[in-house]
């Protein structure tokens, strides 16, 4: 039973401090996963966002998921920053004896002229079959007529959940779920209109749509997806329903 777990850039980095890993939180999250290695490793795909690494470079160059550039220096800077962050996350997993391996979307993914993403999952399925934990990161990808654009971790989650027929999807963020206007966790979302009034922008630089972008992406999934904070990670891995559950109607 494949589980897709996204670690938000806001929990693995200090988003207000460029290119700074939040090592304390990363270690805590990886320790939680390692504590359930017998039941999760082998069926777990980890995806992580850009946090203070990719987002700052992307914003500086005006690159987003829809606005591209053909400036190879800009694309290289964004990709290099994400590679550095991915290396830190993979190292943290390996330090806890979890057989993690990096996956670089720039080398395998692309968007066509309409913006439709192609992200082959064969190599990831093979990694899973061999007992590895693929760690995929948000990245830049070639985009027909646009040069290169940003591929967000949220879009990767949706694509891989479909390709790998994932049975569980979780997004671990700094908040305990999607919050309503009173600050309470919304237990379930079935349409974007359910929470449109309460969703605002991210407090830090984010070129991928913040919480609103997450919800829109997850509504495209057939598999219910949970949004929760690190305190609920162990319960999620155990199989519990935590945080906000987004149930698409597709």
C-alpha positions as CSV (number, residue, x, y, z in Angstrom):
1,X,0.0,0.0,0.0
2,X,1.9,3.1,-1.2
3,X,1.9,6.1,1.0
4,X,2.8,9.6,-0.4
5,X,4.1,11.9,2.3
6,X,4.9,15.5,1.5
7,X,7.1,17.4,3.9
8,X,6.2,21.1,3.4
9,X,9.1,23.5,2.8
10,X,7.8,25.5,5.8
11,X,8.6,22.7,8.2
12,X,12.0,21.5,6.8
13,X,13.4,25.0,6.4
14,X,13.3,28.4,8.0
15,X,11.3,30.1,5.2
16,X,12.2,33.6,6.4
17,X,16.0,32.8,6.3
18,X,17.3,32.0,2.8
19,X,18.7,28.5,2.4
20,X,18.5,27.5,6.0
21,X,17.4,23.9,6.9
22,X,15.4,23.5,10.1
23,X,17.5,20.6,11.2
24,X,15.7,20.2,14.6
25,X,12.3,19.7,12.9
26,X,13.8,17.5,10.1
27,X,15.4,15.2,12.7
28,X,12.2,15.0,14.6
29,X,10.2,14.2,11.5
30,X,12.7,11.6,10.3
31,X,12.9,10.0,13.7
32,X,9.1,9.6,13.7
33,X,9.2,7.9,10.3
34,X,12.1,5.7,11.4
35,X,10.1,4.6,14.4
36,X,7.6,3.1,12.0
37,X,10.1,1.8,9.6
38,X,8.8,-1.8,9.7
39,X,5.3,-0.7,8.6
40,X,6.1,2.3,6.3
41,X,9.6,2.0,4.7
42,X,9.3,0.0,1.4
43,X,5.9,1.6,0.6
44,X,6.7,5.2,1.3
45,X,7.4,8.0,-1.2
46,X,8.6,11.3,0.3
47,X,8.1,14.6,-1.5
48,X,9.4,17.9,-0.2
49,X,8.8,21.5,-1.0
50,X,11.3,24.3,-1.5
51,X,11.0,26.4,1.6
52,X,13.7,29.0,1.9
53,X,15.8,27.3,-0.9
54,X,13.9,27.2,-4.2
55,X,11.2,29.8,-3.5
56,X,13.5,32.7,-3.0
57,X,15.5,32.0,-6.2
58,X,12.3,31.4,-8.1
59,X,10.8,34.7,-6.9
60,X,13.9,36.6,-7.7
61,X,13.8,35.4,-11.3
62,X,10.1,35.8,-11.7
63,X,9.5,32.1,-12.3
64,X,6.4,30.2,-11.1
65,X,4.4,27.2,-12.2
66,X,2.9,29.3,-15.1
67,X,5.5,32.0,-15.7
68,X,8.7,30.5,-17.2
69,X,12.1,31.6,-18.3
70,X,14.7,30.6,-20.8
71,X,17.5,32.0,-18.7
72,X,19.6,29.0,-18.1
73,X,21.4,30.7,-15.2
74,X,18.2,31.3,-13.4
75,X,17.0,27.7,-13.9
76,X,20.3,26.4,-12.8
77,X,20.2,28.5,-9.6
78,X,16.8,27.2,-8.7
79,X,17.6,23.6,-9.4
80,X,20.9,23.8,-7.5
81,X,19.2,25.2,-4.4
82,X,16.6,22.4,-4.5
83,X,19.4,19.8,-5.0
84,X,21.2,21.2,-1.9
85,X,18.0,20.9,0.2
86,X,17.2,17.5,-1.1
87,X,20.7,16.3,-0.3
88,X,20.2,17.5,3.3
89,X,16.9,15.6,3.6
90,X,18.2,12.4,2.1
91,X,21.2,12.6,4.4
92,X,18.9,12.9,7.4
93,X,17.0,9.8,6.3
94,X,20.2,7.8,5.7
95,X,21.5,8.9,9.1
96,X,18.5,7.1,10.6
97,X,19.2,4.0,8.6
98,X,16.4,4.6,6.2
99,X,17.4,3.7,2.6
100,X,16.5,7.0,1.0
101,X,17.5,7.9,-2.6
102,X,17.0,11.3,-4.4
103,X,14.8,11.8,-7.4
104,X,15.4,14.9,-9.6
105,X,12.3,15.9,-11.5
106,X,14.3,18.2,-13.9
107,X,15.8,15.1,-15.5
108,X,12.6,13.2,-16.1
109,X,9.5,15.6,-16.1
110,X,8.2,18.2,-18.5
111,X,5.1,20.2,-19.3
112,X,3.6,20.5,-22.8
113,X,2.4,23.8,-24.3
114,X,-1.0,23.6,-22.4
115,X,0.8,23.1,-19.1
116,X,0.0,19.5,-18.7
117,X,2.6,17.7,-16.6
118,X,4.3,14.4,-17.6
119,X,6.2,12.8,-14.7
120,X,7.1,9.2,-15.4
121,X,6.9,7.1,-12.2
122,X,8.5,3.9,-13.4
123,X,11.8,4.6,-11.7
124,X,10.1,5.4,-8.5
125,X,8.0,2.2,-8.6
126,X,11.3,0.3,-9.2
127,X,12.9,2.0,-6.2
128,X,9.9,1.0,-4.0
129,X,10.1,-2.5,-5.3
130,X,13.8,-2.7,-4.3
131,X,13.1,-1.4,-0.8
132,X,14.3,2.1,-1.2
133,X,12.5,5.3,-0.1
134,X,12.4,7.8,-3.0
135,X,12.7,11.4,-1.9
136,X,11.4,13.7,-4.6
137,X,11.7,17.5,-4.5
138,X,10.0,20.4,-6.1
139,X,12.1,21.6,-9.0
140,X,12.2,23.4,-12.4
141,X,11.1,21.5,-15.5
142,X,11.2,22.1,-19.2
143,X,8.0,23.6,-20.4
144,X,7.1,23.8,-24.1
145,X,7.0,27.4,-25.3
146,X,7.8,28.7,-21.8
147,X,11.4,27.6,-21.3
148,X,11.3,26.3,-17.7
149,X,8.7,26.6,-15.0
150,X,8.3,25.5,-11.4
151,X,7.0,22.0,-10.6
152,X,5.7,22.2,-7.0
153,X,5.8,19.5,-4.5
154,X,2.0,19.6,-4.4
155,X,1.7,18.9,-8.1
156,X,4.2,16.0,-7.7
157,X,2.1,14.5,-5.0
158,X,-1.0,14.5,-7.2
159,X,0.9,13.1,-10.2
160,X,2.6,10.3,-8.2
161,X,-0.5,9.4,-6.2
162,X,-2.3,8.7,-9.5
163,X,0.6,6.9,-11.2
164,X,1.4,4.7,-8.2
165,X,-2.2,4.2,-7.2
166,X,-1.4,5.5,-3.7
167,X,-3.8,4.5,-1.0
168,X,-2.8,7.2,1.5
169,X,-1.7,10.8,0.9
170,X,-0.5,13.2,3.6
171,X,0.8,16.7,3.6
172,X,2.8,17.7,6.7
173,X,2.8,21.4,7.2
174,X,3.2,24.0,9.9
175,X,-0.5,24.2,10.6
176,X,-2.7,21.4,12.0
177,X,-4.9,21.5,9.0
178,X,-6.9,24.0,6.9
179,X,-8.2,26.7,9.3
180,X,-11.5,28.5,9.2
181,X,-12.0,32.2,9.9
182,X,-12.1,31.4,13.7
183,X,-8.8,29.5,13.6
184,X,-10.4,26.1,14.0
185,X,-9.4,23.1,11.9
186,X,-11.8,22.3,9.0
187,X,-12.2,18.5,9.4
188,X,-13.2,17.8,5.8
189,X,-13.2,19.6,2.4
190,X,-15.1,18.4,-0.7
191,X,-15.1,21.6,-2.8
192,X,-12.9,24.6,-2.9
193,X,-15.9,26.8,-2.1
194,X,-16.0,25.1,1.3
195,X,-13.0,27.1,2.4
196,X,-12.5,29.8,-0.2
197,X,-13.3,32.6,2.2
198,X,-10.7,31.5,4.8
199,X,-7.8,30.7,2.6
200,X,-5.2,33.5,2.2
201,X,-1.7,33.8,0.9
202,X,1.4,32.4,2.5
203,X,3.2,34.6,5.0
204,X,6.6,33.8,3.5
205,X,7.8,33.8,-0.2
206,X,5.9,31.0,-2.0
207,X,5.6,30.8,-5.7
208,X,3.4,27.7,-5.7
209,X,0.1,29.0,-4.3
210,X,0.3,28.5,-0.5
211,X,-2.5,26.6,1.2
212,X,-5.0,27.5,-1.5
213,X,-2.8,25.9,-4.1
214,X,-2.5,22.7,-1.9
215,X,-6.3,22.4,-1.6
216,X,-6.9,22.9,-5.3
217,X,-4.3,20.3,-6.1
218,X,-5.6,17.7,-3.7
219,X,-9.2,18.2,-4.9
220,X,-8.0,16.7,-8.2
221,X,-7.2,13.4,-6.4
222,X,-9.4,10.4,-6.1
223,X,-7.6,9.4,-3.0
224,X,-8.5,11.4,0.2
225,X,-5.6,13.4,1.4
226,X,-4.8,14.7,4.9
227,X,-3.2,18.0,5.8
228,X,-1.7,18.0,9.3
229,X,1.2,19.2,11.4
230,X,4.3,17.3,12.6
231,X,2.6,16.4,15.9
232,X,0.1,14.3,14.0
233,X,2.7,12.5,11.7
234,X,2.9,9.4,13.9
235,X,-0.9,9.0,14.0
236,X,-1.0,9.5,10.2
237,X,1.6,6.8,9.6
238,X,-0.4,4.6,11.9
239,X,-3.4,5.0,9.7
240,X,-5.5,7.4,11.7
241,X,-7.5,10.3,10.2
242,X,-5.8,13.5,11.2
243,X,-6.0,17.2,10.5
244,X,-8.1,18.2,7.4
245,X,-9.1,15.5,5.0
246,X,-9.6,16.7,1.4
247,X,-11.9,14.5,-0.6
248,X,-12.1,15.3,-4.2
249,X,-15.2,14.6,-6.2
250,X,-13.5,13.6,-9.4
